Amino acid sequence: MSENTEAATLWWLYLVRTADGSLYTGISTDVQRRFAEHENKDKKNKGAKALRGKAPLRLVFQIVVGNKSDALKLEYKVKQLSRAQKEELIGLDAELMEFETWLQTKR
């Protein structure tokens, strides 16, 4: 991948709810493709091991966050949230700046 293409690629943060109600947090440049990999309908086992055998899965939150570095940092922060805070996050209808502001209040 060239530097220009890599710089222009948008990264997303997403949350998936499993059948037992647990929440999985991940990042991707293509959330729909990655969610399909997690569902493993093609039996290629490209999804996260943490989600195997926990179907049905539901994509419950997604937000564009910019570059890969920003996505990794936000993913870490979201993974540090309590379950109640993640549920609150899922209920947000916010743009990135509002999301980051909300996240700062949860430390």
Secondary structure, DSSP 4 states (H G I P E B T S, - for coil): --HHHHHH--EEEEEEE-TTS-EEEEEES-HHHHHHHHHTTTS---S-GGGTT--S-EEEEEEEEESHHHHHHHHHHHHTS-HHHHHHHHH----HHHHHHHHHTT-
